[in-house]
Amino acid sequence: MAENELKDDGVRLQNRWKTGHWDMKELDASMNMLQRATEAVAPHAARAKGKKDKRPLGRRLLELGDAAGEGSVSRVLDEWVREGREEAIAAADLAKCARDLHKVKRDAHALELMDWMVNTKGMSMTYARYALHLELLYSVYGIEAAEEYFSGIPSFTRDQNHRTYGALLNCYCSAKMEEKATNIYRRMDELGIPSSTKLMNNLMGLYLELGQHSKVANLFDEMKERNVQLDELTCCILMRSHAALNKIDAVKETFYNMSLLDVPERWTNFSYLLMLQCLHKLGDTDRMKEIYKEWEYRYENYDPRLTNILTRAHLRNGMTNEAELLWEKVKERGGDFDFETCKLFREHYLGKGGQDLRFEMG
């Protein structure tokens, strides 16, 4: 998708948004525009022949793109060295580049970078680097590769910190391997390695995914007993567990008692989104509207996902006018819709057989 085409699509989409009038063909076209925009990849800067590349190393690695194959990272690093910048390569900087690649789900590239650090340059490993390397191996090659790597870490390094054990536990949680995750957790206790918020959240998340709600509640209580800091994610996992059991009062109680549980006061969009999702699951549209109004009063950055889920509830209940009025209010406050919004209205009107219906999403 060329940059100019994306800009043209954006202009057309904004014009339709401003007019507020849509028909089904226009709605389909807008959805296609949004899809094409999200498929745009990071540009590869053209380099004039003979000119020195002044881009920082991290940017060069990120601009390789998802399609860059095996060996591409090593070539960038080798080129950096040939440019006479080897002294500027510090292990901490390379580790940061690896973490940045991991954040954008470029794990194969991040793993190649770490292999180059260790095997080509012989750079030292820290607890955090061992943990990252282990998680990358799991992501790229699977749990057996991660286990083998863990076993090869010197015991005096492996058994003295929570990072390597926590990384392996996280891998087991991702793979939904409850027995192995529980065994690692117990082994950490035996070694006197203190529990952490992230570690226990991962284990709670595993129990939630497996539908073992009593274990979620027990681990939550254990965190409080051990004085492990609760955070927003901890409470969100507990709320999801309560919602799965249709315990709406427990969901609401947890939501409003975060401050009493010593959870840092971070009333984020994510907290409200989860609460709305729980209420939507239970079909409680009235309470959804109450929570949504509270979020409207508090939010700093608009998030269309929250409006979308209330829109979904209105449309599910046949309350088309309320859904459209909701979006009129969003427009008045300077908010915007997204692909999911278009999809919701499209499916609603197609379900009613209204191919030629026109409506205002404003």
Legacy VTK file of the C-alpha trace (Angstrom):
# vtk DataFile Version 3.0
C-alpha trace
ASCII
DATASET POLYDATA
POINTS 362 float
0.000 0.000 0.000
1.596 3.257 -1.146
1.763 6.108 1.345
-0.200 8.491 -0.925
-2.983 5.927 -1.339
-3.269 5.573 2.428
-3.504 9.354 2.781
-6.233 9.500 0.112
-8.171 6.751 1.883
-7.845 8.647 5.139
-9.203 11.869 3.603
-12.196 10.061 2.082
-12.932 8.306 5.359
-12.756 11.552 7.353
-15.126 13.256 4.891
-17.683 10.501 5.347
-17.282 10.712 9.114
-17.922 14.465 9.089
-21.112 14.168 7.015
-22.429 11.418 9.281
-24.336 9.706 6.440
-23.543 6.151 5.435
-25.093 3.434 3.322
-24.017 -0.193 3.326
-21.756 0.111 0.272
-19.989 3.095 1.797
-19.627 1.233 5.075
-18.026 -1.753 3.325
-15.660 0.601 1.521
-14.653 2.288 4.771
-13.925 -1.084 6.343
-11.656 -1.951 3.441
-9.838 1.358 3.848
-9.199 0.671 7.509
-7.952 -2.839 6.769
-5.511 -1.571 4.170
-4.215 1.074 6.540
-3.539 -1.450 9.291
-1.629 -3.671 6.872
0.878 -0.904 6.096
4.373 -1.933 7.148
7.296 0.123 8.332
9.040 1.715 5.348
12.502 0.663 4.242
14.430 3.865 3.701
16.184 4.083 0.369
19.897 4.718 0.732
21.873 6.618 -1.868
24.880 4.600 -3.047
28.105 5.532 -1.291
26.469 7.562 1.486
27.033 6.590 5.104
23.976 5.227 6.858
23.329 7.534 9.817
20.408 5.607 11.282
20.817 4.356 14.877
21.270 0.618 15.239
17.905 0.087 16.901
16.098 1.828 14.069
17.929 -0.235 11.444
16.855 -3.428 13.164
13.228 -2.349 13.508
13.097 -1.271 9.864
14.071 -4.736 8.675
10.393 -5.622 8.815
8.654 -8.894 9.579
9.602 -10.487 6.266
13.378 -10.219 6.756
14.717 -13.769 6.886
17.325 -15.605 8.912
20.691 -13.882 8.968
19.285 -10.404 8.286
19.923 -9.203 11.846
23.493 -10.514 11.825
24.155 -8.710 8.553
22.966 -5.412 10.035
25.167 -5.934 13.091
28.194 -6.908 11.002
27.677 -3.823 8.836
27.573 -1.679 11.969
30.931 -3.123 13.011
32.437 -2.566 9.544
31.448 1.087 9.795
33.867 1.351 12.706
31.219 1.542 15.405
32.117 -1.629 17.284
33.194 0.355 20.337
29.727 1.905 20.413
28.096 -1.523 20.794
27.420 -2.150 24.472
25.748 -5.289 25.760
23.102 -3.211 27.532
22.234 -1.400 24.294
21.958 -4.652 22.359
19.787 -6.169 25.071
17.498 -3.142 24.826
17.272 -3.630 21.051
16.309 -7.263 21.667
13.600 -6.215 24.118
12.282 -3.655 21.641
12.059 -6.331 18.942
10.317 -8.640 21.406
7.739 -5.943 22.175
6.729 -5.793 18.501
6.603 -9.610 18.267
9.774 -9.924 16.208
11.040 -12.746 18.413
13.083 -14.554 15.753
15.022 -11.337 15.100
15.438 -10.685 18.829
16.769 -14.218 19.323
19.225 -13.829 16.450
20.436 -10.596 18.036
21.019 -12.265 21.399
22.802 -15.199 19.767
25.089 -12.716 17.990
25.779 -10.982 21.316
26.863 -14.194 23.003
28.304 -16.377 20.253
29.955 -13.757 18.045
30.977 -11.131 20.572
31.118 -13.184 23.759
29.197 -10.596 25.734
28.248 -11.407 29.309
24.768 -12.446 30.377
22.811 -11.003 33.267
19.815 -12.486 35.072
17.479 -10.395 32.929
19.222 -11.420 29.695
19.032 -15.107 30.576
15.307 -14.673 31.202
14.717 -12.854 27.921
16.769 -15.408 25.971
14.719 -18.223 27.499
11.384 -16.625 26.594
12.571 -15.967 23.038
13.609 -19.600 22.630
10.157 -20.686 23.770
8.472 -18.296 21.348
10.572 -19.379 18.360
11.321 -23.058 19.016
8.883 -24.224 21.701
8.889 -25.371 25.297
11.503 -28.134 24.921
14.087 -25.630 23.675
13.306 -23.351 26.623
13.632 -26.219 29.106
16.949 -27.320 27.617
18.308 -23.780 27.812
17.118 -23.431 31.416
18.903 -26.652 32.379
22.111 -25.362 30.797
22.213 -22.153 32.842
24.790 -22.521 35.649
22.950 -23.446 38.855
24.653 -20.718 40.896
23.168 -18.212 38.453
19.843 -19.909 37.814
18.927 -20.592 41.439
19.780 -17.190 42.875
17.148 -15.035 41.224
13.489 -14.964 40.316
13.993 -13.894 36.712
15.038 -17.189 35.130
12.526 -19.228 37.111
9.855 -16.643 36.441
10.602 -16.757 32.716
10.225 -20.541 32.603
7.040 -20.370 34.666
5.689 -17.814 32.206
6.474 -20.206 29.343
4.609 -23.016 31.092
1.654 -20.707 31.695
1.588 -19.697 28.032
1.700 -23.370 27.049
-1.078 -24.130 29.596
1.136 -26.711 31.331
-0.349 -26.437 34.812
1.598 -29.225 36.530
4.988 -27.957 35.390
4.073 -24.361 36.224
2.988 -25.377 39.726
6.160 -27.430 40.246
8.371 -24.481 39.262
6.409 -22.250 41.636
6.975 -24.714 44.491
10.660 -25.061 43.603
11.040 -21.292 43.918
9.559 -21.529 47.404
12.072 -24.237 48.314
14.950 -22.066 47.103
13.664 -19.081 49.049
13.116 -17.053 45.881
10.453 -14.439 46.704
7.255 -14.315 44.696
6.557 -11.322 42.490
3.424 -9.669 41.200
4.137 -10.657 37.596
4.868 -14.273 38.498
1.694 -14.742 40.521
-0.402 -12.898 37.935
0.861 -15.329 35.304
-0.139 -18.285 37.452
-3.541 -16.756 38.222
-4.029 -16.173 34.503
-3.265 -19.833 33.799
-5.846 -20.996 36.345
-8.375 -18.606 34.820
-7.742 -19.973 31.316
-8.179 -23.529 32.617
-11.421 -22.633 34.398
-9.990 -23.392 37.842
-11.630 -20.475 39.581
-11.106 -21.679 43.148
-7.347 -21.647 42.509
-7.606 -18.088 41.190
-9.255 -16.979 44.433
-6.791 -18.949 46.571
-3.780 -17.433 44.839
-5.276 -13.962 45.213
-5.585 -14.563 48.965
-2.028 -15.921 49.042
-0.731 -12.734 47.439
-2.310 -10.696 50.217
-0.934 -13.023 52.902
2.586 -12.799 51.458
2.333 -9.023 51.047
2.916 -9.331 47.310
1.875 -6.064 45.664
-1.496 -6.374 43.941
-1.891 -4.474 40.705
-4.606 -3.697 38.212
-4.036 -6.940 36.304
-4.371 -8.989 39.504
-7.795 -7.511 40.169
-8.823 -7.808 36.527
-8.046 -11.542 36.543
-10.090 -11.936 39.723
-12.995 -9.993 38.201
-12.944 -12.169 35.087
-13.016 -15.250 37.295
-16.011 -13.913 39.234
-17.763 -13.051 35.963
-17.249 -16.579 34.641
-19.104 -17.806 37.733
-21.833 -15.156 37.252
-20.861 -13.515 40.554
-21.757 -10.005 39.482
-21.722 -8.575 43.008
-18.195 -9.928 43.535
-17.101 -8.361 40.234
-18.465 -4.988 41.261
-17.035 -5.250 44.771
-13.540 -6.000 43.459
-13.785 -3.161 40.954
-14.747 -0.545 43.522
-12.497 -1.834 46.311
-9.200 -1.654 44.436
-8.049 1.232 46.626
-8.856 -0.751 49.783
-6.712 -3.624 48.465
-3.651 -1.347 48.192
-3.805 -1.438 44.406
-2.165 1.655 42.887
-4.914 4.066 41.868
-4.771 3.734 38.107
-8.300 3.985 36.793
-7.300 3.066 33.274
-9.319 2.364 30.165
-8.392 -1.298 30.592
-10.033 -1.485 34.030
-13.272 -0.034 32.728
-13.164 -2.138 29.578
-12.877 -5.320 31.609
-15.743 -4.271 33.862
-17.926 -3.573 30.820
-16.965 -6.921 29.298
-17.971 -8.716 32.485
-21.321 -6.919 32.618
-21.909 -7.545 28.908
-21.308 -11.249 29.461
-23.964 -11.166 32.178
-26.375 -9.138 30.028
-26.577 -6.277 32.527
-26.934 -3.307 30.167
-28.188 -0.912 32.858
-25.025 -1.329 34.933
-22.954 -1.107 31.757
-24.426 2.337 31.161
-23.560 3.383 34.726
-19.940 2.247 34.375
-19.668 3.843 30.935
-20.850 7.210 32.292
-18.287 7.004 35.075
-15.561 6.259 32.513
-16.712 9.209 30.371
-16.184 11.472 33.358
-12.727 10.083 34.209
-10.944 9.153 30.974
-7.934 11.061 29.679
-7.516 9.276 26.343
-10.550 8.136 24.383
-10.712 4.416 23.584
-13.358 3.314 21.039
-13.396 -0.225 22.457
-15.459 0.924 25.432
-18.032 2.647 23.259
-18.085 -0.362 20.955
-18.998 -2.804 23.698
-21.878 -0.632 24.921
-22.951 -0.223 21.285
-22.913 -4.008 20.946
-25.165 -4.310 24.009
-27.636 -1.757 22.642
-27.786 -3.411 19.221
-28.169 -6.842 20.784
-31.205 -5.522 22.652
-32.645 -3.906 19.519
-31.936 -0.407 20.851
-30.725 1.046 17.558
-31.549 4.651 18.440
-29.558 4.471 21.668
-26.585 3.027 19.790
-26.658 5.858 17.257
-27.143 8.528 19.949
-24.146 7.102 21.769
-21.976 7.756 18.724
-23.406 11.239 18.256
-22.161 12.054 21.733
-18.741 10.568 20.910
-18.480 12.803 17.863
-19.417 15.881 19.913
-16.532 15.123 22.299
-14.057 14.713 19.445
-13.892 10.913 19.545
-13.662 8.656 16.534
-14.813 5.215 15.430
-12.730 2.244 14.330
-13.049 -0.871 12.183
-14.984 -2.726 14.883
-17.561 0.070 15.002
-18.206 -0.237 11.275
-18.473 -3.997 11.619
-21.022 -3.761 14.435
-23.392 -1.496 12.508
-22.869 -3.365 9.250
-23.774 -6.727 10.782
-26.731 -5.190 12.608
-28.275 -3.698 9.481
-27.489 -6.674 7.278
-29.165 -8.870 9.876
-32.284 -6.738 9.504
-32.098 -7.031 5.726
-31.483 -3.311 5.420
-29.120 -3.270 2.461
-30.195 0.245 1.483
-30.678 1.671 4.963
-28.895 4.888 5.722
-27.959 5.837 9.242
-25.893 8.344 11.132
-22.800 7.236 13.003
-21.942 10.489 14.609
LINES 1 363
362 0 1 2 3 4 5 6 7 8 9 10 11 12 13 14 15 16 17 18 19 20 21 22 23 24 25 26 27 28 29 30 31 32 33 34 35 36 37 38 39 40 41 42 43 44 45 46 47 48 49 50 51 52 53 54 55 56 57 58 59 60 61 62 63 64 65 66 67 68 69 70 71 72 73 74 75 76 77 78 79 80 81 82 83 84 85 86 87 88 89 90 91 92 93 94 95 96 97 98 99 100 101 102 103 104 105 106 107 108 109 110 111 112 113 114 115 116 117 118 119 120 121 122 123 124 125 126 127 128 129 130 131 132 133 134 135 136 137 138 139 140 141 142 143 144 145 146 147 148 149 150 151 152 153 154 155 156 157 158 159 160 161 162 163 164 165 166 167 168 169 170 171 172 173 174 175 176 177 178 179 180 181 182 183 184 185 186 187 188 189 190 191 192 193 194 195 196 197 198 199 200 201 202 203 204 205 206 207 208 209 210 211 212 213 214 215 216 217 218 219 220 221 222 223 224 225 226 227 228 229 230 231 232 233 234 235 236 237 238 239 240 241 242 243 244 245 246 247 248 249 250 251 252 253 254 255 256 257 258 259 260 261 262 263 264 265 266 267 268 269 270 271 272 273 274 275 276 277 278 279 280 281 282 283 284 285 286 287 288 289 290 291 292 293 294 295 296 297 298 299 300 301 302 303 304 305 306 307 308 309 310 311 312 313 314 315 316 317 318 319 320 321 322 323 324 325 326 327 328 329 330 331 332 333 334 335 336 337 338 339 340 341 342 343 344 345 346 347 348 349 350 351 352 353 354 355 356 357 358 359 360 361
